[in-house]
Amino acid sequence: MSFQAYLDTIEDKTGLTPRQLLELAREKGFDDASVKAGEILDWLRADYGLGRGHGMALVHVIRQGPGISSKHVGTTGAHSDESDTLWLDGKASKPVS
């Protein structure tokens, strides 16, 4: 599954865009460098029923923003992403590539 596909599935599961979840995480102080990934995962599991894989995708966005490694951009296979920048504003508003 591509990184973007993880975020799109999170939106399907929670009804919230990745950007909305990022804002909620900031409000809770989860963007502080001292917060462990496990704390964020516990919150996402308890409040939204997200598992570890989907949760870790959000942990990345919370800690590092929407940029990802270009390693898989434009490749074939399950982990191929279209861009090295993740779309956080929801599937419905995503520009057609």
N, C-alpha and C positions, 0 to 999 in steps of 0.2 A: 504494500500500500504506500502510495506517495505521501509525503509530508502534508501536502495540500489536501489529499483525500482524508487524512486523519482529521484535519480541522473541519472539513465539510461534514464528516460523519458526526463530529462533536456537535455541530450546529443542529443536525437532524435529531440527535439524542436529547439535547438540552433545550432547544428552541431559542438559544442565544448565539449570537455571532461570536467568533473568537475575540473581536475587539470588546464586546460587552463583557465577556468573561475576564479579559485582561483588566478592564476597568474595575470590576468587582474584586479581583485579586489585589489591585493597587489599594483599593479602599480598605482591605483587610490587612494591608502591610506585607503581603506576600512577595512584593517586588524588592524587599530589603535583602541585601546580599547575605545576611546572617540566617535567613530562613532556609531550612533544609527542604529538599525536594519531597521528602516523605510527608512533611506537614501540608504541602500543597496537594499532594496526591490524596491524603486523608480527607481534605476539604472537598475535593472534586468527587471522590467516591461517596462521601456522606450526603452531599447536597445534590449531586447530579448523576450518581450511579456510574461514573466513568471508571474504566479499568486503567491498569498501569500504562499500557501503550498510548492510549489517547491522552491520559493525564500527563505523560512525559512530553508529548507534543506541546501541550500548553505550558508546561514548565519551561521548555525551551523559549517559547514566545515571551513568557513573563520575564525571564532572565536576560534574553539576548535580542528580543525584538523579532521582527518578521524576516530578517535575513537568514538564509541557510547556505550551506556549502553548495557550490556549483557542481559538485562531484557527480550527481545524478541528473542534472539538467540536460534535457535533450537525449537521454539515453533510452534504451528499450528495457523493458522489464518492469517488475512490480513497484520498484522504488523510484521510477522516473518522475521528475517534476518538470513543469513547463518553464519555470522561472526560479531564480535564486531569491526571489522576494515573495513571501506568502501573502495571500489575499485574506485580510482579517475582517472585512466589512460585510461578509455574508455572501452566500452563493447567488442570491437573486440579483445582487448588484455587481457581480464579477464581470469585468469586460470580456467579451468573446475574443479568444486568441486566434 
